[in-house]
Amino acid sequence: MLTSEDHRQLAERCIRLAKESTKPSVAEHLMTLAANYLELAERALSLREPATAVRRQHIKLMQKE
């Protein structure tokens, strides 16, 4: 089973790939996938930490764009 950190890393990878994509439809699908991975990370973290931790990480990640 993947950890919250695994899901977060997959989300980051999707975001990087979306930024590099020359096809808007591919970029959009990758960003949707990234959002899904972040949701899974949040669910995994909710067992151990408040969900706001993942949201803060997501905001920081999006600010780097």
N, C-alpha and C positions, 0 to 999 in steps of 0.2 A: 504494500500500500504506500502511495506517495505521501510525503509530509507536506505541511504548509509551505515550507521553504522550497520544496521541489515544484509545487504548483506556482509559486511566485517566480521562480526562475524560468519556468516555461512561459509564463505571461510576459516576462521581460524579453524573452527570445521572440515571441510573436510580435511584440511591439517593435523591436528592432527590424524584423523582417518586413513589417508593414511600412515602416519608414523608408525602407530600401526598395519597396515594390514600385514598379512603374505602372502597374495596372490598379486603378482605383478599386475595382471590385475585389481583387485579391487582398488589398490593404484593408478594406472594410471587413472582410471575413476574418482576417488575422486579428484585427482589433476586437472583434466579437469573441473570438477564441481566447484572446488575452483576458477579456472581461470574465469569461467563464472560468478560466484558471484562477483568477483572483477571487472569484466567489468560492471556489473549492478551497482555496487557501484560507479564506475567512472561516469557512465551516470547520476546517481542521484546527484552526487556531482557537475557535470558540470553546473547544474542549479544554484549553489550557490558559488562554489569555482573552482579554476583551477584544471584540471584533474591531474596535477602533484602531488597533495596531496595524492591521492590514490596510485599512482605509488610509492611514497616514503614509504607509509605504507606497500605496498606489498614487496618492497625491504627489509625493516627492518624485516618483517615477515619471508621472505625466508632466511635471514642471521641468524636467530635464529635456523635454522635446524641443 
